[in-house]
Amino acid sequence: MLEGCTPWPKELAERYIAQGYWENFTIGDILDRSARHFPDREALVGMSPITGQERDSYRDLVKKADRLALRLLRLGLKPLDRVVLQLPNIPEFVYLYFALCKIGAIPVMCLPPHRLNEVGYIARHAAARAYAIPSELRGFDYLKLAADVRRQTPSLEFVLVADRNPFPGTVSLARLLEEPVEDTCDRDLLQACRPDPMEVAVFQLSGGTTGRQKIIPHTHNDYLCCCRFSAFMVGMTSYSAFLASAPVAHNFSLAAPGLNGAIYNGAKTVLAQNADPETVMQLVEAEKITYANAVPTMIINWLNHPGRERYDLSSLEVIAGGGFKVNPELGRRVQETFGCRLQQNFGMGEGLHTCTRMDDPQEVILQTQGRPLTPADEIKLVGDDGLKVPAGETGELWGRGPTVVRGYYREEERNREAFDPEGFYKTGDMLRRDDRGNLTVAGRKKDMINRAGEKISAEEVENLIFSNPKVINAAVVAMPDPIYGEKSCAYVILRSNETLGLEELNTFLLEKQIAKFKLPERLEIVENFPLTSMAKVSKEELRRDVAAKLDREKVV
């Protein structure tokens, strides 16, 4: 395994293989297999900045991936080289992703909003040899960013640009894709580079909102296990159509089941250029989308889109919510408005994943985040004393299994903190488990508000606020207090022409039988929430905002 990564213990790896969780396929293998079984079926639909709309059959897709893989080898890339992949939802992302996986090079999944602070650190930490970018996106100059990253990263040799123009010092992906591949020697070279399924396939990034991001090394075996079981849970087949509206580089859109799951099953993937409701609904209607995944902020925008009824959305079978739990009221609205099933997901880039099943009772789907993804997953909820908590009580989720990595890349000190000696990953997430094994997220360990020793789950209060008919969305954060240590501040987005005061809000919450110490002690009405690069509400930014306002009020 790549130096700097923590391998699975030999006996555990052998057990996962023997029990069928790991199939010893590579990510490139699943594309080749689907191309053999479904050569003429549509595999990929997306808008290229180079050629316009692309509609690739599986035959087309494998040819483009192979051609690009061979050109990358001729360029000088080799197995285990790291390539920072910062492309938006365009077909070139998919071509390059599979090309890299076929030659055993490792794509490092950066998101389009990342800038020099994030990309520069990740490129240096990964010792990247190549960096893939658009030339420009939404007014931002990625060529300048690449020049800055290059100056900071001694290992970086190649900048691959999704553009036809040969910008100075860069390599045009369009030109690489246009070069023909015919001879047998090239095919033999590609086969010779097929990676070991136990080797690292993909570097994902930790989803933390503070501190430096950590690199998560997934092997071909564990990453395909995740997509295979996730696809099964939502009934994905070769007749499914998956809409990638969130960034396809994100773990949820790439492997849970995402692009990988669609390719594994011979389904169609449709790349949305953004998650704007109008864009999404046009694609659902035009491409007969059956499965879409989204974070709750995206789902709320879709539900509140005034032009929703203009579109035929009847093809939708499942909307999967992830990134943050979908509260019951929102879940009910999804099912009633779109006439499809809801799946709740709770997962992280490290690979631990829980979800509801399609045949779960309605109260399980609306009230919980389901059960672990595979029967081989081992989880426990742990209290501050390090002991397991009983059913019904809140504890920190620890887990290990065939989809969960054993450590971060080149992070020995952090690995000692985040993984116990038995390989259990300590998530930092607080959950409860009922007597049927269903898990409910109570919030982040660091997102618990400590008011004079009384612990308040921000998510619990948010869910109650959200049930107010005046409210579109809510986020509760801790604000500093000289007497109590911390108090609660509620940030709320209201529906058009609505007003809401703190007293009215708390009267509403008391009617929900909430303990008085959990009531928000400050209310901020806002038009939008700040979001992280992964489209989650940035609570860190909200905490800074309310702390700054309190400081200004002291001065006044």
Helices and strands as residue ranges (DSSP letters): H 10-18, H 27-37, E 42-48, E 52-57, H 58-75, E 82-85, H 91-103, E 106-109, H 116-126, E 130-133, E 136-137, E 140-141, H 142-152, E 158-161, E 171-172, H 173-178, H 184-192, E 200-205, E 215-219, H 220-233, E 241-244, H 251-255, H 258-265, E 268-271, H 277-287, E 291-294, H 296-303, G 308-310, E 318-321, H 328-338, E 341-347, E 353-355, H 362-367, E 371-372, E 378-382, E 394-400, H 412-418, E 425-433, E 439-444, G 445-447, E 448-451, E 454-457, H 458-466, E 471-481, E 485-494, H 502-511, G 516-518, E 523-525, H 539-555
